[in-house]
């Protein structure tokens, strides 16, 4: 694949910010009135939107982040980490008397469980999104649909307006802790979305279905974009513009930590899409980005680069 030459497109990520406190090991499940020893402990930049932004910057994109944090040490940490990893934070707002969100991640080599204190996470609203920045954008992405309470009623109108001016759009849902799933809101937004990027579990909960294939073939509303469903160690599946589906196999790597793998997959889908990849080629690029992220601790511990992706694709077998 030949990548487009010249200036990189501006990608705007509008999203939540929080720190991840990661406790890692083979057995990290707490037990009441018991103490356990674990293998690792890290405090790192968290949030789906932020990890995707950092992975996009690592791939070479010009990324501008819009978000809010508390006026506290964790807020400083979030913005400093974004800047360190090449993400522009001119439009991250610090809010007085607010605590920055925190997620406790209990992580094993195979999976993870999350406990989150919301803090500043749901406080982004359209008031914080400058029109001058949107006019520079080629693409707008957000993660964590269910956590961003302040933006949830506004995404559809914003996406519709952006697409009318030629700006492409994407979003990821994350888990709905309220277990309501807002199928109506998701379906409305799909009509204005170029790339919908849920996990398999999320998609099946949104549409109350047992099989991804059934959702992709007959349960989606009239969508105008692609739907890429992350399936962990089984890779990913995509519904294309003509309604057909293509699959991409996962890469056979030994994971260190799966935190942020889906968010790096998101970055791969977005970046690949903007440089002209489509369908199976696009899925494989995104799968490589997700796989590389599992080789370090935390969502930004092993960010994909173009060199690493191309090396992985050339030299490693995918899972059968």
Beta strands, then each sheet from edge to edge (+ up, - down):
strand 1: 10-14
strand 2: 18-24
strand 3: 40-45
strand 4: 62-70
strand 5: 88-95
strand 6: 101-107
strand 7: 112-117
strand 8: 139-142
strand 9: 168-171
strand 10: 195-196
strand 11: 226-230
strand 12: 236-239
strand 13: 245-248
sheet 1: 5+ 4+ 1+ 8+ 9+ 10+ 11+ 12- 13+
sheet 2: 3+ 2- 6- 7+
end
